[in-house]
């Protein structure tokens, strides 16, 4: 009779062992799943760029309207070079007169006074009013957008400095570019 009881407990032991193995496999599967999720997140985090990257380029065309005025047509291309969408919230675009040299700058040169500000820039005089407004432009990775501006400036101006700044939404930072252009007759 004892032999019969031992035979009956054998399937129970096997069933207990099988249950235990199944529990261990389930636990290991959960651990591997969690490890795979963590590894994927780690890979994604280090593959993705933390900050957006934007390229800016300027293009200027100009036409003399008459002896007194020149029309300046500015195209600014913003290109998303990164892997994340970029949203721009504001823009500032303006022209500055470089040549002929302004009297205030000429006087400072003659008086041997430094022309360079604390920020390392020379304060060229503005030509007219700058474009400055709130915008809402989204540019996705690999895409670009071109924005156009028009200025009418005195024809005696021969060299201009074009400055542009585009602010990123939710930040006081952004992208800027300054370019010099000779306006030949």
C-alpha positions as CSV (number, residue, x, y, z in Angstrom):
1,X,0.0,0.0,0.0
2,X,2.8,2.3,0.7
3,X,4.1,1.7,-2.8
4,X,0.8,2.8,-4.2
5,X,0.9,6.1,-2.2
6,X,4.4,6.8,-3.5
7,X,3.2,6.3,-7.1
8,X,0.3,8.6,-6.5
9,X,2.5,11.4,-5.1
10,X,4.9,11.2,-8.0
11,X,2.5,12.9,-10.5
12,X,1.8,15.5,-7.8
13,X,5.5,16.2,-7.4
14,X,5.9,16.4,-11.2
15,X,3.0,18.7,-11.4
16,X,4.5,20.9,-8.6
17,X,7.8,20.9,-10.4
18,X,6.2,21.8,-13.7
19,X,4.3,24.6,-12.0
20,X,7.5,25.9,-10.4
21,X,9.3,25.8,-13.7
22,X,6.5,27.7,-15.4
23,X,6.6,30.3,-12.7
24,X,10.3,30.7,-13.1
25,X,10.0,31.0,-16.9
26,X,7.2,33.7,-16.5
27,X,9.4,35.6,-14.1
28,X,12.4,35.4,-16.5
29,X,10.2,36.5,-19.4
30,X,9.0,39.5,-17.4
31,X,12.6,40.4,-16.5
32,X,13.7,40.1,-20.1
33,X,10.8,42.2,-21.3
34,X,11.6,45.0,-18.8
35,X,15.3,44.8,-19.8
36,X,14.4,45.1,-23.5
37,X,12.2,48.1,-22.9
38,X,15.0,49.8,-20.9
39,X,17.5,49.0,-23.6
40,X,15.3,50.3,-26.3
41,X,14.6,53.6,-24.3
42,X,18.4,53.9,-23.7
43,X,19.1,53.4,-27.4
44,X,16.4,55.9,-28.5
45,X,17.6,58.5,-26.0
46,X,21.2,58.4,-27.2
47,X,20.2,58.2,-30.9
48,X,17.9,61.2,-30.7
49,X,19.3,64.6,-30.5
50,X,18.5,66.5,-27.3
51,X,18.1,69.8,-29.0
52,X,16.8,70.8,-32.4
53,X,19.2,71.9,-35.1
54,X,18.3,74.6,-37.6
55,X,20.2,76.0,-40.6
56,X,19.5,79.6,-41.7
57,X,20.5,81.1,-45.1
58,X,19.9,84.5,-46.5
59,X,19.4,85.6,-50.1
60,X,19.1,89.2,-51.2
61,X,17.9,90.7,-54.5
62,X,17.6,94.5,-55.0
63,X,16.5,96.8,-57.7
64,X,17.0,100.5,-58.0
65,X,13.5,102.1,-58.2
66,X,14.8,105.5,-59.0
67,X,17.7,107.7,-58.2
68,X,16.6,108.0,-54.6
69,X,15.3,104.6,-53.6
70,X,16.3,100.9,-53.8
71,X,13.9,98.0,-53.3
72,X,15.5,95.1,-51.3
73,X,13.9,91.7,-51.4
74,X,15.1,89.3,-48.7
75,X,14.5,85.6,-48.7
76,X,15.4,83.7,-45.5
77,X,15.4,79.9,-45.5
78,X,15.0,77.9,-42.3
79,X,16.0,74.3,-42.6
80,X,15.4,71.6,-39.9
81,X,18.7,69.7,-39.8
82,X,17.8,67.7,-36.7
83,X,15.6,64.8,-35.9
84,X,12.8,66.6,-34.0
85,X,10.2,69.1,-35.2
86,X,10.9,72.7,-34.5
87,X,8.3,75.4,-33.8
88,X,9.2,79.1,-34.2
89,X,7.3,81.6,-32.1
90,X,8.8,84.9,-33.1
91,X,10.9,86.6,-35.8
92,X,13.1,89.7,-36.0
93,X,14.6,90.8,-39.3
94,X,16.3,94.1,-40.0
95,X,18.8,95.9,-42.2
96,X,21.7,98.0,-41.1
97,X,23.7,100.6,-43.0
98,X,27.4,99.7,-43.3
99,X,28.6,101.9,-46.2
100,X,28.9,104.7,-46.7
101,X,30.0,104.9,-43.1
102,X,27.7,106.7,-40.8
103,X,28.8,110.1,-39.4
104,X,28.5,108.9,-35.7
105,X,30.8,105.9,-36.5
106,X,33.2,108.0,-38.4
107,X,33.4,110.5,-35.5
108,X,34.2,107.7,-33.1
109,X,36.9,106.4,-35.3
110,X,38.5,109.8,-35.6
111,X,38.3,110.3,-31.8
112,X,39.9,106.9,-31.3
113,X,36.9,105.6,-29.4
114,X,36.1,101.9,-29.4
115,X,33.3,100.9,-31.8
116,X,32.8,97.4,-30.4
117,X,30.1,96.8,-27.8
118,X,30.4,94.5,-24.8
119,X,28.8,91.8,-26.9
120,X,31.6,92.2,-29.5
121,X,29.5,93.9,-32.1
122,X,29.7,97.2,-33.9
123,X,26.4,99.2,-33.7
124,X,25.6,99.8,-37.4
125,X,22.6,102.1,-37.7
126,X,19.3,100.6,-38.5
127,X,17.7,101.3,-41.9
128,X,14.0,101.8,-41.3
129,X,11.8,99.7,-39.0
130,X,12.7,96.0,-38.3
131,X,10.2,93.2,-39.0
132,X,9.4,91.9,-35.5
133,X,6.3,89.8,-34.8
134,X,4.9,86.6,-33.3
135,X,4.8,83.7,-35.6
136,X,3.7,80.0,-35.5
137,X,5.8,78.0,-37.9
138,X,6.5,74.3,-37.6
139,X,9.3,72.7,-39.6
140,X,9.7,68.9,-39.5
141,X,13.0,67.0,-39.8
142,X,14.4,67.3,-43.3
143,X,12.1,70.1,-44.3
144,X,12.6,73.8,-44.9
145,X,10.5,77.0,-45.2
146,X,11.4,80.2,-46.9
147,X,10.2,83.6,-45.5
148,X,10.3,86.8,-47.6
149,X,10.6,90.4,-46.6
150,X,10.7,93.7,-48.5
151,X,12.5,96.9,-47.7
152,X,12.8,100.2,-49.5
153,X,16.1,102.0,-48.6
154,X,17.9,105.1,-49.8
155,X,19.9,104.5,-53.0
156,X,23.0,106.1,-51.6
157,X,23.5,103.0,-49.3
158,X,26.1,100.7,-50.8
159,X,26.6,98.0,-48.2
160,X,24.0,96.5,-45.9
161,X,24.0,94.1,-43.0
162,X,21.0,91.7,-42.9
163,X,20.2,90.3,-39.5
164,X,17.7,87.7,-38.7
165,X,16.6,85.9,-35.5
166,X,14.0,83.2,-35.1
167,X,13.0,82.2,-31.6
168,X,12.1,78.7,-30.6
169,X,8.7,78.2,-29.0
170,X,8.8,77.8,-25.2
171,X,12.3,79.2,-25.0
172,X,14.1,82.5,-25.2
173,X,16.7,80.9,-27.4
174,X,16.7,80.6,-31.1
175,X,18.8,80.9,-34.3
176,X,20.3,84.0,-35.8
177,X,22.4,84.9,-38.8
178,X,24.0,88.1,-40.0
179,X,25.1,88.6,-43.6
180,X,26.7,91.5,-45.5
181,X,25.7,92.5,-49.0
182,X,27.1,95.0,-51.5
183,X,24.4,96.9,-53.5
184,X,26.2,97.7,-56.7
185,X,24.7,100.1,-59.2
